[in-house]
Amino acid sequence: MINIPIYTIAITGASGVIYAKRLLEFLVRNGNHVDLILSETAKEILKIELGVNIRSEKGRVIEKIGGLLGIRDVSQMLRYYESKEIDAPLASGSNKSDGMVIVPCSMGTLSRVALGMSTNLIERAADVMLKEKRTLVLVPRETPLNAIHLRNMLSLAEMGVHILPAMPAFYYQPGSIDDLVNFMVGRILDLLKVEHNLYKRWKEYD
């Protein structure tokens, strides 16, 4: 029996949904199952930044995500949950998950995860990852950072959470927005221990 990896991807109401789009595309195209959760504010950001209107019935959302990714029959590899579905399988520690990424991660979501406040499925799923000691990656996109943001990130880091700010490098001389996006997504995949060639590593660009 083939063991297909399952990853949970959550998109919240911060700028940078292009990172989530690229991550979803990579994982699905490379044969991984993805459980996707969108916050209500994330739907607004998707419309603003990528021109995708997700506000429709649940079945249609999967079709629209497939269109966004350019992948036909995406429902074979992707399951979608509304953030209000607090009784979804992702809310239980018995649910199988090889890692969870919140990308982009709003500071509101980050703070509630740090405090153990499960007001929606995203926060509850993150809480499950913490209690089960599984891989949890948060990709905050905020600047400048205030003392509250920094304290919350330190608290999560001390619990074993990977804090990966959306801060691309430039040593490999990126020539496009895609290069910058691929670098960040590659760093996320590194933390998930997923093989990829999305960017050149240090000294590979000589």
Summary of the structure (lengths in Angstrom):
residues: 206
radius of gyration: 16.3
end to end distance: 42.2
largest distance: 51.1
contacts: 619
relative contact order: 0.16
helix: 44%
strand: 15%
